[in-house]
Amino acid sequence: MNITRYEPWGLLSQLQRELAHGNAAEGSTATAEWAPAVDIKEEADKFVLHADIPGVKPEELDINMEDGVLTIKGEKKTEAKTDEEGYKRIERTYGSFYRRFSLPDTANSDAISAQSKHGVLEIIIPKREAIQPKKIPVTLTH
């Protein structure tokens, strides 16, 4: 099963183009400020994707399926802090993210569903029913 598209030199080439032009294309993985951890599981009748998105509200998510590619975009807003001086270290990540996944032909893009609960996004991608071969009888004609 091939769920993710692996392009080892694609990101490097994209970064070189962006540095040469002095800007970054919107939504590219090179400009994403963080990337949620994602687990993908294949079951008999579906694929299940779990993404860790703590602090991201469902209305701030954009999930699309086009040409066999599932795209998840969103943004985790920065909390307003009144007293910055007391911080010794800040490790929590804020900003936009962008993930893309190539789905196999067996994925049923018309029936994808998504829900968010306790900071975990769950996307269910049902599989298409297998097309069974049809036996065509041959009749004897006179």
Long-range contacts (C-beta under 8 A, 24 or more apart in sequence): 1-42, 1-104, 2-102, 2-104, 3-40, 3-47, 3-101, 3-102, 3-103, 3-104, 4-101, 4-102, 5-69, 5-100, 5-101, 5-102, 27-73, 27-98, 28-98, 29-98, 29-99, 29-100, 31-96, 31-98, 32-95, 32-96, 32-97, 32-98, 33-93, 33-94, 33-95, 33-96, 33-97, 34-76, 34-93, 34-94, 34-95, 34-97, 35-97, 35-98, 35-99, 36-72, 36-97, 36-99, 36-121, 38-99, 38-101, 40-101, 45-126, 45-127, 46-124, 46-125, 46-126, 46-127, 47-103, 47-107, 47-124, 47-125, 47-127, 48-122, 48-123, 48-124, 48-125, 49-101, 49-121, 49-122, 49-123, 49-125, 50-120, 50-121, 50-122, 51-99, 51-120, 51-121, 51-123, 52-119, 52-120, 52-121, 53-97, 53-116, 53-119, 53-120, 53-121, 54-119, 55-94, 55-119, 56-116, 56-119, 56-121, 58-116, 61-114, 61-116, 61-121, 63-112, 63-114, 63-123, 65-103, 65-109, 65-112, 68-102, 68-103, 68-105, 68-107, 68-109, 69-100, 69-101, 69-102, 69-103, 70-100, 70-101, 70-103, 70-112, 70-123, 70-125, 71-98, 71-99, 71-100, 72-97, 72-98, 72-99, 72-100, 72-101, 72-121, 72-123, 73-97, 73-98, 73-99
